Amino acid sequence: MQTTPPFTIIRKTVFLLFAMIILCGAGIPFQNNSTSDENTLKALFIYNFTKHIEWPLNMQQHSKFTISIIGNSPVKEKLEEIMKGRKVFDKTVEIKVIHDLSEITTSHILFIPASNSDKINKIADQYSDKGILIISESKGMIGKGSGINIIEKDNHLKFELNNSALKKQGLKVSNHLINLANNSR
């Protein structure tokens, strides 16, 4: 009889706990000095967004589900850990760092770290109708074309939705996700 190693059980339990917290909309408390935990939580947010968004047909036809990150971000490593062995819409997940904005076209999700938030205007102008979920993590990005902005409020990670930007991208968002948003536009 084969048993599941205790580490695997603990890891799955922790992951499910985080997922339940995110999906229940309570926000996730974190310590400002624990950037590793914060990055893990941001990666969990990104993963859970994939469960509540429907991409346009042209984006569903790609052979891989691609999550791109502009420049270097510690969220990439956490996303790789979370997505290991998982699929989104029965597609293998590819996580890549991009440095040239022309690489965005193959992305389903584009994560813009705070260190590259100055690129949001150019990205929103060029890619606002390409079926790409743009996720940011800096104050004010929701008003500049980001579809989802992960924010810290009262020592909790929460997210804002820009419904008009999401609709312009051709993305269909579940009512559940809309209801969980901190302040939907």
N, C-alpha and C positions, 0 to 999 in steps of 0.2 A: 504494500500500500504506500503510495507516494503522498507525502504531506507538503504543504506550502511552507517555505521558510518563514520564520517570524518576521524578518526584515520586510519581506514582500507584503505580508499582511499589514504591518504597521504603515508602510509606504502607501498602500492602497487606502487605508483608513484615513490617513492624513489628507491625501488628495481628495477623497470624497467629502471630508469635512470642509475643506476650503471651497470646493465646488458648491456645496450646499449653502455656505455662507454667502458666496457671490450670488447665487441664484435666488436667495431669499432677500437680497437687497439690503441687508443690514449694514453693509460696508464692512471693511476689514481693518481692525485696529493694527497699528504697527508702531514700532519704536523708530523715531527719526534716525537713530544711530545704527539701525540694522538695515543697511542697504541691500544685503543679500536677501533678507526676507521680503523687502519691498519689491525687489526685482522678480522674485518667485511669484508674488501675488500679482504683479502686472502680467507676467506670463500666463498665469491661470486665468486672469480676466480675458486675455487675448484668445486663449483656447476656448473658453466658454462662450465668447461672442460667436464663434463658428457654429455653435449649436442653435443660434437664434437668428441667423441671417441667411437669406436665400440670395444667391448671386444670379445675375442674368445668364441666360442660356449659353451665350458665347463664352462666358467664363467657366461654366460647368463642363465644357468640352475639353478643357486642358487635361493633359495626362497626369499632372501633379497638382497638388494644392500648394501654392507658393506663398510663404510669408517672408516679405523682404523688410530689412531694417536699414535705414539710411545711416551709414557710418557705423562705428563701433558702439556697442551698448552691452552692458552685462545682462540685459534681458535676453539676448540671443542664447547665451549658455543655458539659462533657465528654461527657455522655450524648447531647446533641444532635449533637455532632460524630460520635460513634461510630454513632449510629442513623440518621444522614442517608442516605436512600435505602434503608434496610433495612426488612424487614418481619419481624414475629413472627407465626407461624401464618398467613401470607399476609394479614396485616392491617397497615395503616399504623400506625406508632407515634406516639403523642402523648405528649409530655413536658410536664407542667404543674406549676406551683407552686400549692399550696393553702394557704390561711390559715384556712379554716373546716373543721372536721372533718366536716361534713355532705357535703363534696365527695368524700370518700373512696370512697363507694359505687360510683363509676364506674371505680375503679382496679383494675388487675390486680396492679400492684406499688405498694407504698407505701414510700418511702425516708424514714426518720426520721434526719435529721442529728443529730450530737451536741448541737447547740445547741437542739434540740427534744426531747431524750430524756425530758424530764420529762412528756411527753404519752403515753408508752408505756402506762401503766396504763389510762388512759381509752380509748385506741384499742383495746387488747387486750380490754377489757370490752365495748365496743360492736361491734367488727368481727371478733371471733375466729372466727366461723363463716360469713363472707361470701365465701370463696373468694379472699381477697386475700393475696398474699405480702408480709409485713411484713419489711422489711430495715432493720437498724439499724447503727450504727457506734460504739457506746459500750459499755464494759466493763459486764457484768452484765445487759445487755438480753435476752440469750437466756433468762434465767430469769424475765423479766417479760412474756413473750408474743411476742417477736420470733421469726419463723420462721428467719431467717438473720441473723447478726451478723458484720459484717466487722471484724476486729480486727488490731491490730499486735502481733506476737510475735517477739521476737528480730530486730527490724528487717526483718520480712517481713510482708506483708499476707496474712492467712489468713481463713478463715471458720468459724463454728460453726453447727451446725444444731440446731434444736429440733424433733425429729421429731414429738413429740406436738402441738405448736402447728400444724405443717404439716398433720398428719392432721385436726386439728379444723377447719382451713380447707377441707378437702376437696382438698388439693393432693397430687398423686402425685409423688414425688421419685425420680429414677433412682438405682439402686444405685451407679452411678459417682459421682454427686455425694455420696451418703452416705459412700462410702469416702474421698472427698477431704476431707471436713470435718475440722477440727482436733479437735473433740471433740463427737461427736453425742450428743444427749440422747434 
